[in-house]
Amino acid sequence: MNVPMSDRRPESTVAGIPAAARDPRPGLSGLAADELSAWLESRGEAAYRGRQVADWLWRRHAADFEEMRTLPGPLRTALAGGFRADTLDGSAVRPADRGLTEKALHRLADGQLVESVLMRYPARPGHRERATVCISSQAGCAVGCPFCATGELGFGRDLDAAEIVDQVRFWARRLAVSGRHVTNVVFMGMGEPLLNLDAVLAAAAALTDPARFGLGGRHVTVSTSGVTPGIERLTALRPSWTLAVSLHAARASLRDVLVPLNRRYPVEGVVEAASAYADATGRRVSYEYVMIDGVNDTPADAAAVATLLRGRLAHVNLIPMNPVAHTAWLPSRPERIEPFAAVLRGAGIATTIRRTRGDEIGAACGQLAAERGGMPAPATVRRRREHLERAGAASLAGRPG
């Protein structure tokens, strides 16, 4: 991987050394405020030490205990013996979109690789400047959507809460150099967040806790490809976060191809669960729809989405598919996207056509880990493409794939 910039360690430590044994020390950012206080109290430390540690961790985003200069040396040593100040073992960054988008490749302590993306949005009339961070919740992904490069890697493991949070702290540290800060976090990176829900809940709690990262709950979005039990569990908690559902098709036969999880959690039940979340929280559900030319952008698909979402508290984002190496599919053309959007708007469904960000560095939707995934053997690519073309054609014809 050719990267022009690295953070804290040279690029070779990110992608060029053998995987190390996983560090057994938990990440300090995974501790709740009361857990940190209890640990300090057990050592006989005064309460104000907890405030000092929190300041270094959550306001200055320290990546090393030696940076915490206001703490006495013995306490820094004790902290280092029990915790990691940063669970990211090295990070390499690539810019795109004239610096408005950046993608980071992070190496974890056991050698697993994950990616996160920073997207800057300059201020404009009626809108403040924003800095949105897209973070990963798993190394790889087990869902296997065929238009997504991450799925080609297979599943590595779940991330723990600190490994998730530290991706945000990484970008907060970089933004702080120019006096800026993270304004929004989206759980839309590598992995299926609701298949690692305990860690995602803990990470989101850390990010929205005023005593820790302090982000407003309405500035957090949790995405899912349709894990119905996870949505139901979120609903019971009634958080203020936005729920995003990766829809991509409303017709069951086609969604079985595009989102294999649909075979376990059918789309109708997913939408019912998401609507219950909207009713419980008052938060509009965001439905993400990657548009693939000639596959899911037909008038029949538009009508099916309109029927499925009509009358619900919903917003649809139409996203032209970003190219990945492992499929011959192409993004929908504007002349197909606009009529599709018109059908949804005609049904009273708020709809936005999204502009692609970061595709030149593999940081766009569906592209994370594309460069690391590489190109499989030609025979594998050929078989996969033949299967997808056959399954897609069958679903359009309304017969099994």
PAKOLKOL-303184 format. One record per residue (C-alpha): residue number from 1; x, y, z. Coordinates in nm, 4 decimals, m for minus. Layout:
> num, east, north, up
> NUM, X, Y, Z
...
end
This chain:
> num, east, north, up
> 1, 0.0000, 0.0000, 0.0000
> 2, 0.1508, 0.3312, m0.1059
> 3, 0.0764, 0.5945, 0.1573
> 4, 0.2128, 0.9476, 0.1633
> 5, 0.1607, 1.0080, 0.5321
> 6, 0.1756, 0.8057, 0.8532
> 7, 0.0875, 0.8740, 1.2150
> 8, 0.3199, 0.7962, 1.5073
> 9, 0.4904, 0.4999, 1.3411
> 10, 0.6327, 0.4367, 0.9926
> 11, 0.4100, 0.2657, 0.7369
> 12, 0.6126, m0.0534, 0.7546
> 13, 0.4791, m0.1167, 1.1047
> 14, 0.1265, m0.1052, 0.9692
> 15, 0.1422, m0.3453, 0.6772
> 16, 0.4902, m0.4969, 0.6658
> 17, 0.5538, m0.6909, 0.9892
> 18, 0.4160, m1.0263, 1.1067
> 19, 0.1134, m1.0203, 1.3336
> 20, 0.2042, m0.9993, 1.7020
> 21, 0.0319, m1.1687, 1.9924
> 22, m0.2706, m0.9723, 2.1023
> 23, m0.1921, m0.7343, 2.3878
> 24, m0.4010, m0.8537, 2.6860
> 25, m0.4235, m0.5048, 2.8396
> 26, m0.7632, m0.3397, 2.7832
> 27, m0.7790, m0.0024, 2.6137
> 28, m0.8221, 0.2828, 2.8587
> 29, m1.0841, 0.4463, 2.6351
> 30, m1.3087, 0.1428, 2.6837
> 31, m1.3512, 0.2197, 3.0557
> 32, m1.6603, 0.4037, 3.1746
> 33, m1.5956, 0.7098, 3.3907
> 34, m1.6983, 0.5276, 3.7096
> 35, m1.4726, 0.2317, 3.6244
> 36, m1.1723, 0.4604, 3.5863
> 37, m1.2617, 0.6337, 3.9126
> 38, m1.2880, 0.2979, 4.0911
> 39, m0.9454, 0.1907, 3.9596
> 40, m0.7830, 0.5144, 4.0726
> 41, m0.9555, 0.4943, 4.4098
> 42, m0.8227, 0.1396, 4.4576
> 43, m0.4736, 0.2880, 4.4288
> 44, m0.5483, 0.5607, 4.6785
> 45, m0.5438, 0.8369, 4.4193
> 46, m0.7333, 1.1604, 4.4760
> 47, m1.0506, 1.2247, 4.2746
> 48, m0.8900, 1.5045, 4.0763
> 49, m0.6510, 1.2521, 3.9175
> 50, m0.9490, 1.1023, 3.7402
> 51, m1.0319, 1.4400, 3.5937
> 52, m0.6725, 1.4791, 3.4794
> 53, m0.6691, 1.1381, 3.3108
> 54, m1.0027, 1.2114, 3.1441
> 55, m0.8706, 1.5438, 3.0182
> 56, m0.5704, 1.3771, 2.8568
> 57, m0.7763, 1.0941, 2.7134
> 58, m1.0911, 1.2714, 2.5942
> 59, m0.9915, 1.6346, 2.5437
> 60, m0.6280, 1.6045, 2.4319
> 61, m0.6691, 1.2527, 2.2862
> 62, m0.3348, 1.1313, 2.4200
> 63, m0.1952, 0.8247, 2.2435
> 64, 0.0751, 0.7476, 2.5019
> 65, 0.0868, 0.7639, 2.8810
> 66, 0.4151, 0.9547, 2.8662
> 67, 0.2197, 1.2426, 2.7086
> 68, 0.0170, 1.2772, 3.0298
> 69, 0.2726, 1.5070, 3.1858
> 70, 0.0501, 1.6410, 3.4655
> 71, 0.0296, 1.2910, 3.6161
> 72, 0.3048, 1.1732, 3.8529
> 73, 0.5474, 0.9190, 3.7092
> 74, 0.4359, 0.6255, 3.9303
> 75, 0.0751, 0.6732, 3.8218
> 76, 0.1731, 0.6841, 3.4544
> 77, 0.3696, 0.3624, 3.5063
> 78, 0.0738, 0.1968, 3.6805
> 79, m0.1626, 0.3013, 3.4037
> 80, 0.0737, 0.1636, 3.1397
> 81, 0.0954, m0.1640, 3.3283
> 82, m0.2805, m0.2124, 3.3287
> 83, m0.4068, m0.0434, 3.0147
> 84, m0.3205, 0.0693, 2.6650
> 85, m0.3461, 0.4421, 2.6033
> 86, m0.4230, 0.3679, 2.2372
> 87, m0.5324, 0.0355, 2.0875
> 88, m0.4257, 0.1357, 1.7338
> 89, m0.0762, m0.0047, 1.6883
> 90, m0.0038, 0.2148, 1.3870
> 91, m0.1971, 0.4097, 1.1266
> 92, m0.1325, 0.5221, 0.7690
> 93, m0.3354, 0.7930, 0.5970
> 94, m0.4198, 0.8705, 0.2353
> 95, m0.5983, 1.1902, 0.1220
> 96, m0.8554, 1.2412, m0.1538
> 97, m1.1014, 1.5045, m0.2748
> 98, m0.8357, 1.7764, m0.2400
> 99, m0.7893, 1.6908, 0.1249
> 100, m1.1585, 1.6895, 0.2173
> 101, m1.1555, 1.3101, 0.2504
> 102, m0.8897, 1.0974, 0.4208
> 103, m0.8741, 0.7221, 0.4748
> 104, m0.6702, 0.5624, 0.7527
> 105, m0.5473, 0.2043, 0.7634
> 106, m0.5108, 0.1013, 1.1282
> 107, m0.3122, m0.1941, 1.2553
> 108, m0.4367, m0.3490, 1.5801
> 109, m0.2183, m0.5179, 1.8388
> 110, m0.2768, m0.8679, 1.6977
> 111, m0.2068, m0.7637, 1.3384
> 112, m0.5677, m0.7250, 1.2261
> 113, m0.6213, m0.4327, 0.9881
> 114, m0.9226, m0.2016, 0.9865
> 115, m1.0004, 0.1251, 0.8137
> 116, m1.1741, 0.4498, 0.9010
> 117, m1.2532, 0.7588, 0.6954
> 118, m1.2686, 1.1312, 0.7725
> 119, m1.4974, 1.3446, 0.5561
> 120, m1.4812, 1.7230, 0.5907
> 121, m1.7745, 1.9395, 0.4840
> 122, m1.6928, 2.3115, 0.4637
> 123, m1.9376, 2.5651, 0.6018
> 124, m2.1996, 2.6980, 0.3620
> 125, m2.5040, 2.9230, 0.4003
> 126, m2.7305, 2.7736, 0.6644
> 127, m2.4873, 2.4914, 0.7498
> 128, m2.1941, 2.4810, 0.9862
> 129, m1.8642, 2.3151, 0.9032
> 130, m1.8730, 1.9411, 0.9758
> 131, m1.6164, 1.6659, 1.0195
> 132, m1.7718, 1.3209, 0.9956
> 133, m1.5778, 1.0079, 1.0899
> 134, m1.6821, 0.6700, 0.9482
> 135, m1.5589, 0.3912, 1.1753
> 136, m1.5304, 0.0115, 1.1644
> 137, m1.6809, m0.2238, 1.4218
> 138, m1.5306, m0.5492, 1.2932
> 139, m1.2169, m0.6585, 1.1102
> 140, m1.3657, m0.7800, 0.7837
> 141, m1.7330, m0.8675, 0.7504
> 142, m1.9347, m1.1885, 0.7460
> 143, m2.2421, m1.0507, 0.5650
> 144, m2.0865, m1.0814, 0.2177
> 145, m2.2797, m0.8279, 0.0109
> 146, m2.1443, m0.8844, m0.3441
> 147, m2.0951, m0.5159, m0.4294
> 148, m1.8858, m0.4536, m0.1154
> 149, m1.5099, m0.5060, m0.1114
> 150, m1.4972, m0.5573, 0.2646
> 151, m1.6956, m0.8780, 0.2346
> 152, m1.4271, m1.0212, 0.0067
> 153, m1.1884, m1.0293, 0.3037
> 154, m1.4131, m1.2555, 0.5056
> 155, m1.4520, m1.2106, 0.8805
> 156, m1.1533, m1.1523, 1.1084
> 157, m1.2958, m1.0693, 1.4498
> 158, m1.5097, m0.8268, 1.6444
> 159, m1.3435, m0.5097, 1.7669
> 160, m1.3703, m0.4183, 2.1330
> 161, m1.5120, m0.0853, 2.2449
> 162, m1.1727, 0.0812, 2.2850
> 163, m1.0619, m0.0250, 1.9358
> 164, m1.3772, 0.1361, 1.7957
> 165, m1.3494, 0.4551, 2.0000
> 166, m0.9791, 0.4968, 1.9306
> 167, m1.0530, 0.5347, 1.5595
> 168, m1.2489, 0.8491, 1.6478
> 169, m0.9775, 0.9698, 1.8853
> 170, m0.7231, 0.9229, 1.6060
> 171, m0.9093, 1.1679, 1.3812
> 172, m0.9853, 1.4039, 1.6712
> 173, m0.6115, 1.4252, 1.7355
> 174, m0.5401, 1.5127, 1.3710
> 175, m0.8222, 1.7680, 1.3517
> 176, m0.7090, 1.9373, 1.6728
> 177, m0.3884, 2.0489, 1.5006
> 178, m0.5969, 2.2896, 1.2912
> 179, m0.8334, 2.3817, 1.5745
> 180, m1.1169, 2.1597, 1.4462
> 181, m1.3069, 1.8737, 1.6035
> 182, m1.5161, 1.5703, 1.5144
> 183, m1.8825, 1.6673, 1.4746
> 184, m2.0408, 1.3397, 1.3578
> 185, m1.9656, 0.9678, 1.3829
> 186, m2.1178, 0.6989, 1.1613
> 187, m2.0812, 0.3257, 1.2258
> 188, m2.0646, 0.2514, 0.8537
> 189, m1.7106, 0.1210, 0.8111
> 190, m1.5954, m0.2390, 0.8001
> 191, m1.8269, m0.4952, 0.9575
> 192, m2.1904, m0.5255, 1.0629
> 193, m2.2346, m0.3145, 1.3795
> 194, m2.5368, m0.5030, 1.5116
> 195, m2.3458, m0.8322, 1.4999
> 196, m2.1044, m0.6759, 1.7507
> 197, m2.3700, m0.4872, 1.9402
> 198, m2.2289, m0.5021, 2.2939
> 199, m1.9053, m0.3335, 2.1854
> 200, m2.0905, m0.0862, 1.9619
> 201, m2.3199, 0.0122, 2.2490
> 202, m2.0206, 0.0610, 2.4796
> 203, m1.8374, 0.2658, 2.2163
> 204, m2.1393, 0.4818, 2.1413
> 205, m2.1876, 0.5375, 2.5146
> 206, m1.8257, 0.6555, 2.5437
> 207, m1.8621, 0.8867, 2.2453
> 208, m2.1827, 1.0468, 2.3747
> 209, m2.0947, 1.0605, 2.7467
> 210, m2.0413, 1.4277, 2.8493
> 211, m1.7683, 1.3085, 3.0887
> 212, m1.5849, 1.1350, 2.8028
> 213, m1.5890, 1.2270, 2.4312
> 214, m1.9034, 1.4365, 2.4695
> 215, m2.0584, 1.4051, 2.1218
> 216, m2.4316, 1.4739, 2.1007
> 217, m2.6363, 1.1578, 2.0553
> 218, m2.8076, 1.2974, 1.7468
> 219, m2.4673, 1.3192, 1.5812
> 220, m2.4175, 0.9402, 1.5915
> 221, m2.5492, 0.7038, 1.3233
> 222, m2.5513, 0.3254, 1.3627
> 223, m2.5888, 0.1270, 1.0410
> 224, m2.7111, m0.2273, 0.9833
> 225, m2.7725, m0.4498, 0.6859
> 226, m3.0813, m0.5782, 0.8633
> 227, m3.0117, m0.7626, 1.1908
> 228, m3.3671, m0.7523, 1.3218
> 229, m3.2937, m0.8671, 1.6811
> 230, m3.0277, m0.5976, 1.7089
> 231, m3.2701, m0.3290, 1.5913
> 232, m3.5236, m0.4511, 1.8477
> 233, m3.2626, m0.4339, 2.1220
> 234, m3.1756, m0.0774, 2.0209
> 235, m3.5432, 0.0138, 2.0282
> 236, m3.5741, m0.1066, 2.3863
> 237, m3.2854, 0.1235, 2.4831
> 238, m3.4397, 0.4253, 2.3040
> 239, m3.1164, 0.6061, 2.2223
> 240, m3.1112, 0.9367, 2.0358
> 241, m2.8896, 0.7986, 1.7585
> 242, m2.9936, 0.7740, 1.3952
> 243, m3.0555, 0.4228, 1.2666
> 244, m2.9433, 0.3554, 0.9087
> 245, m3.0597, 0.0446, 0.7230
> 246, m2.8693, m0.0823, 0.4193
> 247, m3.1711, m0.1588, 0.2008
> 248, m3.0403, m0.1930, m0.1591
> 249, m3.3548, m0.3770, m0.2753
> 250, m3.7164, m0.4047, m0.1682
> 251, m3.7980, m0.7170, m0.3686
> 252, m3.7084, m1.0206, m0.1578
> 253, m3.5631, m1.2281, m0.4443
> 254, m3.3217, m0.9507, m0.5402
> 255, m3.2305, m0.8587, m0.1833
> 256, m3.1412, m1.2230, m0.1223
> 257, m2.8677, m1.1693, m0.3827
> 258, m2.7538, m0.8207, m0.2824
> 259, m2.7829, m0.8602, 0.0977
> 260, m2.7492, m1.2323, 0.1820
> 261, m2.8621, m1.1613, 0.5390
> 262, m3.2100, m1.1116, 0.3887
> 263, m3.2515, m1.4900, 0.3827
> 264, m3.2343, m1.4904, 0.7618
> 265, m3.4013, m1.1563, 0.8330
> 266, m3.6459, m1.0758, 0.5486
> 267, m3.6742, m0.7139, 0.4447
> 268, m4.0364, m0.6710, 0.5534
> 269, m3.9478, m0.7622, 0.9124
> 270, m3.6401, m0.5395, 0.9021
> 271, m3.8492, m0.2391, 0.7979
> 272, m4.1128, m0.3134, 1.0622
> 273, m3.8414, m0.3262, 1.3296
> 274, m3.6866, m0.0042, 1.1985
> 275, m4.0251, 0.1674, 1.2015
> 276, m4.0726, 0.0615, 1.5635
> 277, m3.7357, 0.2238, 1.6387
> 278, m3.8521, 0.5444, 1.4704
> 279, m4.1768, 0.5405, 1.6690
> 280, m3.9949, 0.4824, 1.9984
> 281, m3.7229, 0.7445, 1.9464
> 282, m3.8864, 0.9990, 1.7154
> 283, m3.5779, 0.9650, 1.4938
> 284, m3.6256, 0.9241, 1.1196
> 285, m3.4675, 0.6058, 0.9836
> 286, m3.2159, 0.6453, 0.7030
> 287, m3.2364, 0.3821, 0.4270
> 288, m2.9183, 0.3437, 0.2226
> 289, m2.9695, 0.2231, m0.1351
> 290, m2.6634, 0.1468, m0.3499
> 291, m2.7740, 0.1771, m0.7129
> 292, m2.6429, m0.0799, m0.9603
> 293, m2.7024, m0.0278, m1.3295
> 294, m2.9681, m0.2597, m1.4659
> 295, m2.9875, m0.4613, m1.1433
> 296, m3.1797, m0.2719, m0.8749
> 297, m3.2584, 0.0602, m1.0474
> 298, m3.5576, m0.0458, m1.2565
> 299, m3.9075, 0.1091, m1.2393
> 300, m4.0245, m0.2104, m1.0681
> 301, m3.7616, m0.1626, m0.7964
> 302, m3.8579, 0.2004, m0.7444
> 303, m4.2239, 0.1008, m0.7091
> 304, m4.1314, m0.1742, m0.4614
> 305, m3.9313, 0.0653, m0.2431
> 306, m4.2144, 0.3188, m0.2543
> 307, m4.4653, 0.0541, m0.1441
> 308, m4.2377, m0.0715, 0.1330
> 309, m4.1620, 0.2701, 0.2860
> 310, m4.4744, 0.4736, 0.2099
> 311, m4.6126, 0.6400, 0.5231
> 312, m4.3102, 0.5558, 0.7382
> 313, m4.0722, 0.7949, 0.9148
> 314, m3.7967, 0.7384, 0.6609
> 315, m3.5361, 0.9040, 0.4444
> 316, m3.3758, 0.7293, 0.1449
> 317, m3.0182, 0.7926, 0.0328
> 318, m2.9544, 0.6830, m0.3258
> 319, m2.5836, 0.6053, m0.3717
> 320, m2.4351, 0.5143, m0.7105
> 321, m2.2377, 0.1928, m0.6641
> 322, m1.8663, 0.2486, m0.6258
> 323, m1.6537, 0.0163, m0.8405
> 324, m1.4893, m0.2835, m0.6743
> 325, m1.2622, m0.5366, m0.8382
> 326, m1.4774, m0.8405, m0.7793
> 327, m1.7914, m0.7640, m0.9775
> 328, m1.8635, m0.6551, m1.3326
> 329, m2.1568, m0.4444, m1.2146
> 330, m2.1545, m0.0722, m1.2869
> 331, m2.3053, 0.2273, m1.1053
> 332, m2.6455, 0.3448, m1.2176
> 333, m2.6454, 0.6310, m1.4620
> 334, m2.8016, 0.9675, m1.3699
> 335, m3.0808, 0.9124, m1.6216
> 336, m3.1853, 0.6048, m1.4199
> 337, m3.1287, 0.7527, m1.0742
> 338, m3.3363, 1.0680, m1.1241
> 339, m3.6603, 0.8867, m1.2271
> 340, m3.6084, 0.6419, m0.9388
> 341, m3.5834, 0.9330, m0.6951
> 342, m3.8916, 1.0953, m0.8518
> 343, m4.1002, 0.7819, m0.7821
> 344, m3.9996, 0.7843, m0.4152
> 345, m4.0608, 1.1552, m0.3753
> 346, m4.3972, 1.1137, m0.5439
> 347, m4.4831, 0.8619, m0.2712
> 348, m4.4006, 1.1215, m0.0054
> 349, m4.0636, 0.9674, 0.0854
> 350, m3.7771, 1.2109, 0.1486
> 351, m3.4994, 1.1153, m0.0910
> 352, m3.1426, 1.2358, m0.1460
> 353, m2.9026, 1.1456, m0.4260
> 354, m2.5620, 1.1175, m0.2648
> 355, m2.2359, 1.2389, m0.4163
> 356, m1.9478, 0.9921, m0.4002
> 357, m1.6596, 1.0807, m0.1674
> 358, m1.3186, 0.9128, m0.1520
> 359, m1.3566, 0.6668, m0.4400
> 360, m1.0092, 0.7534, m0.5755
> 361, m0.8479, 0.6036, m0.2634
> 362, m1.0942, 0.3212, m0.2012
> 363, m1.2640, 0.5101, 0.0816
> 364, m1.6126, 0.5309, m0.0672
> 365, m1.9152, 0.3272, 0.0348
> 366, m1.8461, m0.0424, m0.0286
> 367, m1.4764, 0.0070, m0.1032
> 368, m1.3119, m0.0208, 0.2398
> 369, m1.0275, m0.2722, 0.2269
> 370, m1.0572, m0.2986, m0.1505
> 371, m0.6856, m0.2366, m0.2013
> 372, m0.5882, m0.4842, 0.0677
> 373, m0.8340, m0.7417, m0.0643
> 374, m0.6629, m0.7270, m0.4021
> 375, m0.7734, m0.9234, m0.7048
> 376, m0.8543, m1.2929, m0.6486
> 377, m0.7449, m1.5573, m0.8953
> 378, m0.8975, m1.5018, m1.2418
> 379, m1.0983, m1.8237, m1.2212
> 380, m1.2478, m1.7113, m0.8895
> 381, m1.3419, m1.3733, m1.0340
> 382, m1.4975, m1.5364, m1.3391
> 383, m1.7074, m1.7792, m1.1310
> 384, m1.8204, m1.5028, m0.8978
> 385, m1.9199, m1.2736, m1.1812
> 386, m2.1080, m1.5524, m1.3596
> 387, m2.2961, m1.6352, m1.0393
> 388, m2.3879, m1.2720, m0.9715
> 389, m2.4990, m1.2119, m1.3284
> 390, m2.7079, m1.5302, m1.3257
> 391, m2.8605, m1.4559, m0.9854
> 392, m2.9301, m1.0934, m1.0768
> 393, m3.0973, m1.1880, m1.4040
> 394, m3.3053, m1.4520, m1.2292
> 395, m3.4260, m1.2127, m0.9627
> 396, m3.5243, m0.9577, m1.2285
> 397, m3.7249, m1.2302, m1.4006
> 398, m3.8871, m1.3261, m1.0707
> 399, m3.7446, m1.6791, m1.0502
> 400, m3.4992, m1.8405, m0.8052
> 401, m3.1279, m1.7674, m0.8631
end
